[in-house]
Amino acid sequence: MRRNIVILLVAAALIASCDKKDNSFRVTTLAGSGKSGAANGSVMDASFSNPMGIAVDSSGNVYVADSRNDKIRKITRDGMVSTLAGSGKDGAADGKGESASFFFPVAITAGPDGNVYVADTHNSLLRKITPGGVVTTIAGKDAVQTKDLPDSLRRIDNPYGIAVARDGSVYFTNWAKDLVEKMTPEGKITIIAGNNNPGAKDGVGARASFYLPEGIAIDKAGNLYVADCYNNMIRKVSKDGRVTTLAGKPGKKNFGSKDGKGAAASFSHPCGIAVDKKGNVYVADVGNNKVRKITPDGMVTTLAGSGVRGSANGDPKTASFYHPYGVAVDRDGNIFVADYQNNLIRKISL
């Protein structure tokens, strides 16, 4: 009898150990040699220069806004890095592949239509890239105005975040004007929230305010999440334009790295943001060198990063980043990070 009890206890311990192992995240390097450059090839030999935006499509391909290189890069599931578009020189030319040009693209997203959308930040443009690498300008001062795109020439001032809804609507943060805006598939641009003045007020539409908002993401219900960078807050914008604060608290003294619920948590210049199918929000907390997780009810925890600058892989508690800027999540729950200062693309996976 005693022997059977011992066997059962050992079996239970093994099962618990397996469960614990299966539910433990690990940080690895997905791509990049760590040296600043623009080399294509295998993930170990490829190089990046201050990657900022990152996105993943339904097939598992990863796209990177390689900001300092003025290129959009693609990482396939078989471990090859290539240039999807961009000549490597500052410019705003449309065209295919390396005949197109960008000027410090910061944010990127993979649309449900199979196209990649880019916030071409220093050009103050929104760009679209087809799977074949053809780049067109869909909004901003250099766009070609047509009857189908009536607001395409409207001035956009340094877009730092971009997200695409299932219906093809493009949402973006108008960084310098402290706005969240929407472009419909027909090309009509409207302000969703913000009033052109910096602030941290919750409310509907123009009654709400932001302070240099950067990353933006959209969940399956159509709610928007905004990394309100200089407020050190994460904001939520419902479908009716109501802005609430999901986590963080305004004020210069309220930046930090505290975990906790809602206003009890703190951030240091959060930039990239993503949301998974369960409604969990992931934040690239740049100033803290951490990746944070926020549950739908506002509970903030540190998913990965010791807070010390570095590029160590392994256990999330001891792993390190150096100004992680962009974050994306795939349908399996893997997290991808554009590790800006390390010139690396990192992965946080089960």
C-alpha positions as CSV (number, residue, x, y, z in Angstrom):
1,M,0.0,0.0,0.0
2,R,2.8,2.4,1.0
3,R,4.7,1.5,-2.2
4,N,1.6,2.3,-4.3
5,I,1.3,5.7,-2.6
6,V,4.9,6.5,-3.2
7,I,4.5,5.5,-6.9
8,L,1.5,7.7,-7.2
9,L,3.2,10.6,-5.6
10,V,6.2,10.3,-7.9
11,A,3.9,10.1,-10.9
12,A,2.1,13.2,-9.8
13,A,5.3,15.0,-9.3
14,L,6.5,14.1,-12.8
15,I,3.2,15.2,-14.3
16,A,3.4,18.5,-12.5
17,S,7.0,18.9,-13.6
18,C,6.0,18.3,-17.2
19,D,3.1,20.7,-17.0
20,K,5.3,23.3,-15.5
21,K,7.9,22.8,-18.2
22,D,5.2,22.9,-21.0
23,N,3.9,26.2,-19.6
24,S,7.2,27.9,-19.2
25,F,8.2,30.6,-21.7
26,R,11.7,30.7,-23.2
27,V,13.4,33.6,-24.9
28,T,15.5,32.9,-28.0
29,T,17.0,34.8,-30.9
30,L,15.0,34.3,-34.0
31,A,17.2,36.3,-36.4
32,G,20.2,38.6,-36.5
33,S,23.9,38.4,-36.0
34,G,23.8,41.3,-33.6
35,K,26.0,43.4,-35.9
36,S,24.4,46.5,-37.5
37,G,23.9,45.8,-41.2
38,A,21.5,44.8,-44.0
39,A,22.7,41.3,-44.9
40,N,20.1,38.8,-46.1
41,G,20.4,35.0,-45.8
42,S,20.0,32.6,-43.0
43,V,18.7,33.9,-39.7
44,M,22.1,33.5,-38.0
45,D,24.0,35.4,-40.8
46,A,21.4,38.1,-41.5
47,S,21.8,41.6,-40.0
48,F,19.5,44.5,-39.1
49,S,20.0,48.1,-38.1
50,N,17.7,49.3,-35.3
51,P,14.6,47.3,-36.1
52,M,11.5,48.9,-34.7
53,G,8.2,47.5,-36.1
54,I,7.4,43.8,-36.3
55,A,4.4,41.8,-37.5
56,V,3.5,38.2,-38.2
57,D,1.1,36.9,-40.8
58,S,-1.3,33.9,-40.7
59,S,1.3,31.7,-42.3
60,G,3.9,32.5,-39.7
61,N,6.1,34.8,-41.8
62,V,7.6,37.6,-39.8
63,Y,8.0,41.2,-41.2
64,V,10.3,43.8,-39.8
65,A,10.4,47.5,-40.2
66,D,14.2,47.8,-40.3
67,S,14.2,51.4,-39.6
68,R,17.8,52.6,-39.9
69,N,18.1,50.6,-43.1
70,D,15.0,52.1,-44.5
71,K,13.9,48.6,-45.5
72,I,11.1,46.1,-44.9
73,R,12.5,42.7,-44.2
74,K,10.8,39.3,-44.3
75,I,11.7,36.2,-42.2
76,T,10.2,33.0,-43.5
77,R,9.4,30.0,-41.4
78,D,12.3,28.1,-42.9
79,G,14.7,30.6,-41.4
80,M,15.6,32.8,-44.4
81,V,15.8,36.6,-44.2
82,S,15.1,38.7,-47.3
83,T,14.3,42.3,-48.3
84,L,10.6,42.6,-49.1
85,A,10.9,46.2,-50.2
86,G,13.2,49.2,-49.8
87,S,16.3,50.5,-51.6
88,G,18.2,51.3,-48.3
89,K,18.2,55.0,-49.1
90,D,15.9,57.6,-47.8
91,G,13.0,58.3,-50.1
92,A,9.3,58.0,-50.8
93,A,9.3,56.2,-54.2
94,D,6.6,53.6,-54.9
95,G,7.6,50.6,-56.9
96,K,8.5,47.0,-56.6
97,G,11.1,45.6,-54.1
98,E,14.3,47.6,-53.9
99,S,13.0,50.2,-56.4
100,A,10.7,51.5,-53.7
101,S,12.0,53.6,-50.8
102,F,11.1,54.5,-47.2
103,F,12.4,57.0,-44.7
104,F,12.7,55.5,-41.2
105,P,9.7,53.2,-41.2
106,V,8.7,52.6,-37.6
107,A,5.5,50.4,-37.5
108,I,4.3,47.5,-39.6
109,T,1.3,45.2,-39.6
110,A,0.1,42.2,-41.6
111,G,-3.4,42.8,-42.9
112,P,-6.1,40.2,-43.3
113,D,-5.9,40.7,-47.0
114,G,-2.4,39.4,-47.2
115,N,-0.8,42.8,-47.7
116,V,1.7,44.4,-45.3
117,Y,1.0,48.0,-44.1
118,V,3.7,50.3,-43.0
119,A,3.8,53.6,-41.0
120,D,6.5,55.3,-43.0
121,T,7.2,57.6,-40.2
122,H,9.7,60.3,-41.3
123,N,7.9,60.5,-44.7
124,S,4.6,61.0,-42.8
125,L,3.0,58.4,-45.1
126,L,1.0,55.2,-44.9
127,R,2.3,52.5,-47.4
128,K,1.0,49.2,-48.6
129,I,3.1,46.3,-49.8
130,T,1.6,43.3,-51.7
131,P,3.0,39.8,-51.2
132,G,5.0,40.3,-54.4
133,G,6.7,43.4,-52.9
134,V,4.9,46.1,-54.8
135,V,4.8,49.3,-52.7
136,T,2.1,52.0,-53.0
137,T,1.3,55.0,-50.9
138,I,-2.2,54.9,-49.6
139,A,-2.2,58.1,-47.4
140,G,-0.2,61.2,-46.8
141,K,1.2,64.2,-48.7
142,D,2.8,62.1,-51.4
143,A,-0.3,59.9,-52.2
144,V,-2.0,60.1,-55.5
145,Q,-5.4,61.5,-54.9
146,T,-8.3,59.8,-56.7
147,K,-12.1,59.6,-56.4
148,D,-11.6,56.3,-54.6
149,L,-9.2,57.9,-52.1
150,P,-10.7,61.3,-51.3
151,D,-8.7,62.0,-48.2
152,S,-5.4,60.5,-49.4
153,L,-3.6,63.8,-49.5
154,R,-4.5,64.8,-45.9
155,R,-1.5,65.6,-43.9
156,I,-0.3,62.9,-41.5
157,D,2.3,63.9,-39.0
158,N,4.8,61.2,-38.1
159,P,2.6,58.0,-37.8
160,Y,4.2,55.7,-35.2
161,G,1.6,52.9,-35.1
162,I,-0.6,51.1,-37.6
163,A,-3.2,48.3,-37.4
164,V,-5.7,46.9,-40.0
165,A,-9.2,45.6,-39.2
166,R,-10.9,42.7,-40.8
167,D,-13.0,45.1,-43.0
168,G,-9.8,46.7,-44.4
169,S,-10.0,49.9,-42.3
170,V,-6.5,51.2,-41.3
171,Y,-6.0,52.7,-37.9
172,F,-2.9,54.7,-37.1
173,T,-1.5,57.0,-34.4
174,N,-0.8,60.5,-35.6
175,W,2.1,60.9,-33.2
176,A,2.9,64.6,-33.4
177,K,-0.8,65.6,-33.3
178,D,-1.6,63.2,-30.3
179,L,-4.4,61.6,-32.3
180,V,-5.8,58.1,-33.2
181,E,-7.2,58.1,-36.7
182,K,-9.0,55.8,-39.1
183,M,-8.8,55.4,-42.8
184,T,-11.7,53.4,-44.4
185,P,-11.3,51.1,-47.4
186,E,-12.8,53.9,-49.5
187,G,-10.0,56.3,-48.3
188,K,-12.0,58.5,-45.9
189,I,-9.9,59.6,-42.9
190,T,-11.5,60.5,-39.6
191,I,-10.3,61.2,-36.1
192,I,-11.3,58.5,-33.7
193,A,-9.9,60.0,-30.5
194,G,-7.8,62.9,-29.3
195,N,-7.9,66.6,-29.8
196,N,-4.5,67.7,-31.0
197,N,-3.4,68.6,-27.5
198,P,-1.3,66.5,-25.2
199,G,-3.0,65.1,-22.2
200,A,-4.2,61.9,-20.4
201,K,-7.9,62.3,-20.2
202,D,-10.3,59.5,-20.7
203,G,-13.5,60.2,-22.6
204,V,-15.2,59.9,-25.9
205,G,-13.6,61.1,-29.1
206,A,-12.2,64.6,-28.8
207,R,-12.8,64.7,-25.1
208,A,-10.0,62.2,-24.7
209,S,-6.3,63.0,-25.0
210,F,-3.0,61.3,-25.6
211,Y,0.7,62.4,-25.3
212,L,2.8,61.2,-28.3
213,P,0.9,57.8,-28.8
214,E,3.0,55.2,-30.6
215,G,2.0,51.5,-31.1
216,I,-1.6,50.5,-31.9
217,A,-3.3,47.1,-32.1
218,I,-6.8,45.8,-32.7
219,D,-8.6,42.8,-31.1
220,K,-11.1,40.5,-32.7
221,A,-14.0,42.6,-31.3
222,G,-12.7,45.8,-32.9
223,N,-11.3,47.5,-29.8
224,L,-8.1,49.4,-30.2
225,Y,-5.2,49.4,-27.8
226,V,-2.7,52.3,-27.8
227,A,0.8,52.6,-26.2
228,D,0.5,56.1,-24.9
229,C,4.2,56.5,-24.8
230,Y,4.9,59.8,-23.0
231,N,2.0,59.2,-20.6
232,N,3.4,55.8,-19.7
233,M,-0.1,54.4,-20.0
234,I,-1.9,51.8,-22.1
235,R,-5.2,53.0,-23.4
236,K,-8.2,51.2,-24.8
237,V,-10.5,52.7,-27.4
238,S,-13.8,51.0,-27.8
239,K,-15.7,50.8,-31.1
240,D,-17.8,53.8,-30.2
241,G,-14.6,55.9,-29.6
242,R,-14.6,55.8,-25.8
243,V,-11.1,56.0,-24.4
244,T,-10.3,54.4,-21.1
245,T,-7.0,53.6,-19.4
246,L,-6.3,49.9,-19.2
247,A,-3.1,50.2,-17.2
248,G,-0.7,52.8,-15.9
249,K,-1.2,56.3,-14.3
250,P,-0.4,59.7,-15.8
251,G,2.2,62.0,-14.3
252,K,6.0,62.3,-14.6
253,K,6.5,60.6,-11.2
254,N,4.4,57.6,-12.3
255,F,6.8,55.9,-14.6
256,G,8.5,52.7,-13.4
257,S,8.3,48.9,-13.8
258,K,5.7,47.9,-11.2
259,D,3.5,45.0,-11.9
260,G,-0.1,45.2,-10.6
261,K,-3.6,46.0,-11.7
262,G,-4.6,49.0,-13.6
263,A,-3.3,52.3,-12.2
264,A,-1.1,50.3,-9.7
265,A,1.2,49.2,-12.6
266,S,3.8,51.4,-14.2
267,F,5.7,51.6,-17.5
268,S,8.6,53.5,-18.9
269,H,7.9,54.8,-22.5
270,P,5.9,51.8,-23.8
271,C,6.0,51.8,-27.6
272,G,5.1,48.5,-29.4
273,I,1.8,46.8,-28.6
274,A,0.0,43.6,-29.7
275,V,-3.1,41.7,-28.6
276,D,-3.7,37.9,-28.8
277,K,-6.9,36.0,-29.6
278,K,-7.8,35.8,-25.9
279,G,-7.6,39.6,-25.4
280,N,-4.3,39.6,-23.6
281,V,-2.2,42.7,-24.5
282,Y,1.6,42.6,-24.9
283,V,3.7,45.7,-24.6
284,A,7.3,46.5,-25.5
285,D,8.3,48.5,-22.4
286,V,11.3,50.2,-24.0
287,G,12.6,52.2,-21.0
288,N,12.5,49.1,-18.7
289,N,14.0,46.7,-21.3
290,K,11.0,44.4,-20.6
291,V,8.1,42.8,-22.4
292,R,4.9,43.2,-20.3
293,K,1.6,41.3,-20.4
294,I,-1.8,42.8,-19.6
295,T,-4.9,40.6,-19.1
296,P,-8.3,41.8,-20.3
297,D,-9.1,43.0,-16.7
298,G,-5.9,45.1,-16.5
299,M,-3.6,42.9,-14.5
300,V,0.0,43.7,-15.6
301,T,2.9,41.2,-15.2
302,T,6.4,41.1,-16.6
303,L,6.5,38.4,-19.3
304,A,10.2,38.6,-20.1
305,G,13.2,40.7,-19.3
306,S,15.3,41.2,-16.2
307,G,15.5,44.9,-16.8
308,V,19.2,44.8,-17.3
309,R,20.5,45.8,-20.8
310,G,21.7,42.7,-22.7
311,S,20.9,40.0,-25.2
312,A,20.7,36.9,-22.9
313,N,18.4,34.1,-23.9
314,G,16.7,31.5,-21.8
315,D,14.5,31.9,-18.8
316,P,12.3,35.0,-19.2
317,K,13.3,36.2,-15.7
318,T,17.0,36.3,-16.5
319,A,16.7,37.0,-20.3
320,S,17.6,40.5,-21.3
321,F,16.8,43.1,-24.0
322,Y,18.2,46.4,-25.0
323,H,15.4,48.8,-25.8
324,P,12.8,46.3,-27.2
325,Y,10.6,48.5,-29.5
326,G,8.2,46.4,-31.4
327,V,6.1,43.4,-30.4
328,A,3.8,41.0,-32.3
329,V,2.0,37.8,-31.4
330,D,1.0,34.8,-33.7
331,R,-2.1,32.7,-33.5
332,D,-0.2,30.1,-31.4
333,G,0.7,32.6,-28.7
334,N,4.3,33.1,-29.6
335,I,5.6,36.6,-29.1
336,F,8.1,38.3,-31.4
337,V,10.2,41.3,-30.4
338,A,12.1,43.8,-32.4
339,D,15.1,44.3,-30.1
340,Y,16.1,47.8,-31.3
341,Q,19.5,48.4,-29.8
342,N,20.7,44.8,-30.1
343,N,19.8,44.7,-33.8
344,L,18.1,41.4,-33.2
345,I,14.7,39.8,-33.6
346,R,13.8,37.8,-30.5
347,K,11.1,35.2,-29.9
348,I,9.3,34.4,-26.6
349,S,7.6,31.0,-27.0
350,L,6.3,28.1,-25.0
